[in-house]
Amino acid sequence: MNHNQRLFTILFVAIISANCIAQDSKQEVLNVVNTFFKTMQEKDSIAFNNLFLKNAYAYSIRGQGDSARVKSSILKASNSENILEERLSEEEITIHVNKNVAAVWAPYDFWIDDKHSHCGYEVFTLIKKKAGWKIASLTYSVEQDTCNK
């Protein structure tokens, strides 16, 4: 093997390794988001609350004419007696990871007691800590008239 072939092989392996690490990070981030939905549906408040950084916030956005009404709250488990289920459009999930910061963007549909409630888009921001990825914030739109049920 000549010098150029050896250099090409080393470069190729480095690129493949970096790509695998990036894919692993994206999967780790997606696993946290999927756990968010699973714990919400199972009403596992301890596991749900362990997904967040301390004082992580949720922001809901509802259209009001040409502007938006924004509500914010600290992320914590719901005490609703209803069956809550959120479904992401898997083929439209976008995940960006840069070292210890990640963002997940996805359209969703929300169901209460097996009845469609609303849809929208949500953005999770996550930060990687020693204990793993934690949700720092969740921002989501609430729409009723644009849903594909």
N, C-alpha and C positions, 0 to 999 in steps of 0.2 A: 504494500500500500504506500503510495507516494505521499508527500507532504500535503498537497492540495486535497487529496482524498481523505486523509486523516483529519484535516481542518474542517472539511465539509461534514464529515461524520460527527465530529464533536459539536459543531454548530447545530446540526440536525437534532441530535440527542438533547441539547440544551433547549431548543425551541419546543420539542415535544414535551419535555419535562415541565417547562414553564406553563404550557397549555394544560397539562394534566393537573398541576397545582391550582391554576385558575378555575378549572372545572370543578375540582374538589371544593374550593371555597364557595363557589356558586351553589353547589349542592348542599353544603352546610347551612348557608343562608336560607335556601329554600326549605330545608328541613325545619328551621326555626319557625318560619312563616306557616308551614303546614301544621306544626305542633300548636301554634296559636289557635288555628281553627279547630283542631281536634280537642284541645282542652276546653275551648269555649263550648263546643257541642256536648262534651261529656260532663260539663260543669265541674271540672277539676280546678278549683280556684287556686290551690297551692301551686300546682304546676303552671297554671296560666300566669299567675303573678310573678313566678320565677323567670319568666321569659324577658322581663323588662329591666332596664336601668332604673335606679331610684328616680322617682319623679318624672318618668317618661310620660309624654303627653299624647293625647289623641285630639285631632282637629277634624270636625265634620263641616263640610261645605254644602250649603243648599242654595240653589239659584233663587234670586229674588229680582225678577226683571233683568236689568242690565248689570246688577251687582250680585253679591253673594252674602249670605248670612253665615257667619263662622261661629261655631261653638267649640270650646276647648275644655278638656278635663284631664285629670291624671288617669293614666291607663290602669285599670284594675278590673278584676273579675266582676261580671254582672251577677246580681242576685235575682234575676228574672226566673220565674217558674216556667216560663215558656220554653219550648224546644227551639233553640237558635241554631241555624245552619247557614254557613257562608260558602259559596262555591265560586272558585276562581275559574276564569277561562284559561285553562292550562296552555293552550297554544299561543296565547298572547302575553305571557309573563315575560317581563324584561328584568334581568338581574345585572347590576353593575357592582363590581368589587374592586376596591383599590386599597390594598394592604389591610388596614383595620377598619375601613368604612365601607358600608354596602348600602345599596338601595334596591328595592323590589317594587316594580310598577305593574299593576294588573287590573283588568276589569273584573268585577265581581257581581254576583247576585246574592241577595240576602233573603232568607226564608224564616218565618216565624210560625211554629206549629204546622209545618208542611205547607204553608200558604206563602206565595211570593209577596214580599214586602216592598223591596226596592232594589235598585242596582246602582252601579257607579264605577268609579276608579279609585284605587287606593295605592298609596305609596308608603312603604315601610322604610324607615332608615334604621340601620343597625350598626353597632360598634362592637368590635371584637375585643373582649377582655380576656384575662387569664382563664376564666371559667367558660369561655366560648362566646359566641355571638349573642348579643342582647339587643332587644328592640329599644331604640331611643325615642322614636316617635312614629305615629301612624296618622296619616292624613287621608281622608276619603271624602268623595262626593256622594251625595244622596240624591238619586234621581228616580222618578216614577214613570215619566212619560217616554223615556227612551229605551226602556228595557226590552230585551228579546227573551221572553220567558220560556 
